Amino acid sequence: MLKDVPNAILLVLLLSAGAWAGETNPTPAPEPKAEAQVDARADALVRRMSDFLAATPSFALEAEETYDEQPEDGPRQQLTTKRRVAVKRPDKAVGDASGDAFNRSFWYDGKALSVLDRQHNTYVVAAVPDKLETMLDFVFDRTGLEFPLADFFYGDVYKTLMEDVGTGAYLGIHEAAGVPCHHLAFEQDGLDWQLWIDAGEKPLPRKLLLAYTDEEGVPQYTAVIRKWNLKPSLPEELFRFDVPPGAEKVVLPMVSEEAPKEPSPEPKGQVEKEEKPQ
């Protein structure tokens, strides 16, 4: 389930080895998970949405996001971002996001992930796996971060969304993005989330709300998906990153432009040390 929001694009290529520096003990085995208690109608609606998206070979969407930010030396702020993303299965994606805090774009062409900070005219390029879902998992495994709305890019959206859910309820027909929607609410450790699914013929996600219950003040992230295009024109060149004039390449520690290696056999939660790129 989505755990991080707009800042994920900025940090998507950072490797978080420092988070486990000095760790020598193996990760303890998780406690057995209680059986989920999810309303049957809510469960069926998420499955229907998942099947519909899985059968859609390409799509484009436009969303408006709002999220809470708590500066260390000031009051909480609510910031807004406009995000556009296009996906072409199985190995292409492109998107941009601009708003109160940043202006960035990314390109994934099945070989490399490129991220451009348009505000500072700087960019990063790194080799990643050759399938969209594998790339998203690779980024999460290396950084602990996810692309906003990435849950809807997987082939099995149901599994991605529901695997950690403890409880779920159907709340009725409520409007989101200007259309009637099935309103669902779910709870899991550290996260309460709500989902609005279009009640029309096409069960598209129209709104997502996340509340981080383990964090002070319970900050929230909301995305309203106002536009969907299920048959977009997506030429191959759309996914190619061309370096803008004058842009400066940023070399981040522990980010490689070589093809990613096979996953380490170490227990999850430990990151293999790597050489800095030349």
Secondary structure, DSSP 8 states (H G I E B T S, - for coil): -----TTHHHHTT---GGGGTT--S-----------EE-HHHHHHHHHHHHHHHT-SEEEEEEEEEEEE--TTS--EEEEEEEEEEEETTTEEEEEEEESS-EEEEEE-SSEEEEEETTTTEEEEEE--SSHHHHHHHHHHHHS---TTGGGGSS-HHHHHHTT--EEEEEEEEEETTEEEEEEEEEETTEEEEEEEE-SSS--EEEEEEEETTSTT--EEEEEEEEEESS----GGGG-----TT-EE---TT--SS-------S-TT---------
